[in-house]
Amino acid sequence: MALSITEKEIMNLRVVSLNCWSEGKDYEKRWPFLIEQLIGLKPDVICLQEVFERSKAILIQKALKLPTLVYSKDKGGLCLLSRFPKEKSSTHSLKTISPIEKESRFVLWAQLKIKRQNFDFYVTHLTWRPKEAFIRQKQVLELTQWIEQKNEGVKRAVLTGDMNSISTSDEMLFLIGRKSLGSVSIANPWKDSFAEKHQLYENKNKIKENKKTHTWSYDNKYTHRADLPARRIDYLYYWLPETEKSVKLKQSQRCFTDKHPEGFCASDHFGVVTDFEM
């Protein structure tokens, strides 16, 4: 039976995000294992953090035969790879800097052409110390203001990265429109793909999290080196115009949870893989 035009045009869009910890322990063994899992995931768009050398991103590009590589020229270690062509890209430096870290944090933007329409992707990595929530809140305010200027409320968009914040923090609730930061409310709330798909919302400010949702997880031996609580801190948010009917969330899962036969994981973080139906 011949497929209808509608069925022929349906496409799956798979987006993967991961903090690679590329200069961390066992890098020489972890990186080939990371690439092996990426090949298995068959992503259409890859959003990575802590890739501090362009050569490492090129290894992924060659292994997966991806035509598009967008690499931050700054020291943020952000990059994006895709099978779709790039229309535009830039990197934005956040003005809010942790007084402890004393280093800038960045946002990488890449506009891709997907099915003849533009789709914006933003990759970021916020300040990491749990006690610096006030810094992350300011960074999130900067981040969203910059994105709204870019997006103008009309373009499909994905925001992903290592936010270093739990889902019930003020800054993450702000992103999904469930809390204001001071007197500021977000103009265009995002949707948390993982929480949406796994029905984690209990009420306005409470989200059900457990060890199966954690991306900083005690199931990963590399997290044991740091005195940090297990939690979900890696996210893949999406935003669609109100008139958008052709893009639907299909599934969202943790990824890079596999262990090498020697017992190590690809990174100290688990990642997020989200599928959209277009």
N, C-alpha and C positions, 0 to 999 in steps of 0.2 A: 504493500500500500504506500502510495506517495505521501510524503509529509506535507502538511499545509504550510503556507508561507509563515504563519505565526510560529509553528514548531521549529521551522528551519532557523528562525532568527533568534531563538532563545539561546543565551550564552551564559556560562558560568564564569564569574570573575572571582578568583581566589587571591586574597591578600594575606601576606605573612609578615609578622613583626617579631623582632628578637633583639635583645641586648646581647651582643656576641661575647663580651668580656674578652676582647681579642688579644689583650696583652697579659691576661691572667695565667694562672697555673696550667701546665700541661697543654699550652697552646699548640705545640707541634702535633700532638695527638688529637686534640679536640677539633681543629679546623677541618681536616679531612672528614671527620665524623659529622660535623655540621653541614658540610657540602653534600655529603651522602644523603642526609635527611632532607635537605632542600630539594635534591633531585627527586626523591620519593614523593614530596608534597606537590610537585608540579605547580608552583605558584605562577600567577600572572603578574603580580606586583610584590616586590620584597622591600620591606622597610627595616633598616638595620641601625642599631646604635653601637657605639664603641668599636667602630672599625677605623682605627687610627692610622692605617696606611692604605693608600689607594690600591696598592698591589694586591692586598687581600680581597678587596672588592672585585678586582679584575679576575682573580682566580674563580670567584663565583660566577661572574659574567661568562667566562669561557666554558666552565663546566656545564652551565645550564643553557648556553648558547643564546643569551639574551642580548638584543640589540641596543637597549637603553641602559645607561649607567649615569646616575646623577650623584656626584660626590661633593660633599661640603669642602670648600677651600679653606674653611676655618679649622680650628683644632677640636671641633665638637664630635668628630667621629661618626657623623650621620651620613647615610647614603641610601639611595633608592635604585633598584634595578627592575626592569620590566620588559615584557615582550611587546608592549605598545610604544608607539613613538612619543617623544617628548615635544610639547609645544613651547613651554617656557619653564624656567626654574630660577630660584634664588635662595640665599640663606640670610636669615635675620638673626641678629645678635640681641638677646634679651638684656635690657639695661639693669635688671635686678640681679645682683651678684651676692652669693653667700659670703659673709665676712670671714667664715672659716675656710671655705674652699678657695676664695679669691680668684676664681676663674669664671669666664663667661659661659653661659648656656645658650643654645642656638635652636632655631627651627629651620628645617629644610623644606622647601616647597617645590613641588614638581607638578606641572599640569600636563596630563597625558591625554591623547586623543583615543577614545574608546568608542567604537561603533558610531563614528562620525560626530561624537560630542565630546566636550571637554570634561575631564574629571580631575579634581584637585586632590593632591595627597600631601599631607603635612607630617613630618617626622620630628620628634623632639625627645629630649632627655632632661628632666628637671633635677634640681638639687636633691641630694640623696639622704641626708641625715634626718631621721624621724623628728628630731626636736626643731627642725627648721621649717615647720609647716607654714609659718608666716612668710617665709621667703618664697615657697612654692605658690602660695596664694597670689602674691604680687606677680610672679612669673606667669601664672595662668591668666591673670587679668591682661598682662601685656600680650600674651600669646593670642587670646581670643580677640582682642582689639585689632591686632595686626591681621588675623585671618579674616575678620569681618570686612576690613578694607579691601583685601584681596578678593573675597568671595562675592561681596555685594548682595548676598542673599539669593543668588540665582544659580550658582553652580553646584553640582554634586561634589561632595567632599568626604575625605577620610582623614581622621587625625589619629595618629598612633605613636606609640613609644613607651619608654620606661618613665612613668610619671613619679615613681617613688612615693606614692600616696595611696592609702587604702581607699576603698570605694565609698566609705562613709565619711571621709574627710570633707571639710567645707569646700575645698577646691574642686574635688571630683563631683560632689553634689551640685556645685555651681555649674560645671560643664554640662550636666544633664538637666539643668533648669529647676532643680529641687531646693536650691538655697542661694541666697545672695551673698556677695562678699562685700561687707560694709553696706553701702547704699547702692551697690551695682548689681543689677540682674543681667544675665546674659540675653542678648537680643535673639540669638538663634541657637536654642539648646541642641546639644548633640545626643545621640543615642549610643549607649554602651552595648556593643554587639553581643558580648559574652553574657552580660546580665539579662539582656532582652531574650536571648535564645534559651537560656537556662532558667528563666523565670525567678531570678534572685531577689526581686523587689518584694518586700513585705509591706512597707508603708512609705510615706514620703521620704523619710531620712534613714531608713533601715534596709540593709541589703544582706541576704543570707550568704555568708562565706564559710567555707570549710577547707580542709586540706586538699580536696579535689578541685578547688577553684584557685588555689595559690599558685602564683608564678615565681615567687621567692619561697621555695618549698623545702622542707626538711627531708623530702624524698631525694633531694639532690645533695650529694656529699659536699659540693663546693660551698653551700650556704653555711656549713658548720664552722667555717673559719671566722665568721663574723657574728658578733653578738647582736643579732637583729631578729625580730619576730617573723615567723612565717606569715605571708599575706599575699594578696593579689595587688601587684603594683604595675603590671604591664597591661596596656589597654589598646583596643581598636574601636574607636568611635566613628560614627558615620553621620552625615547630614545630607538631607535631600530637600529640594524645594517642595512646597506644598502641592504644586501641580505635577510633581514627578510620580508617575504611575508605572514606569517601565523597569524600576530597580527594586528588588525585594531582598531582604535578609534571608538567607537560606540556612546557614549553620555557622557556629562559632565554637572553637575548641582550643584547648591548650595544645601546644606542639613542642617538639624538642624535649619530650619527656622520656624518650628512649634512652637506655643505658648501653654503653659499649660493653662487649664481653669482659673488659677489664674493670667495669664498674663505674666509669665516669660518664658524665653527660656532656653535651656539646657546649654548654655554657653554665654559668652559675644561676642564670635565669631560665625559666621555661618561657616559651613564646606564645603568641596567639595566631591562629589561622582562621580567617573568616571568609565564607563564601557568599557571594551575592548572585542572584539570578537576574539577568538582564534580557 
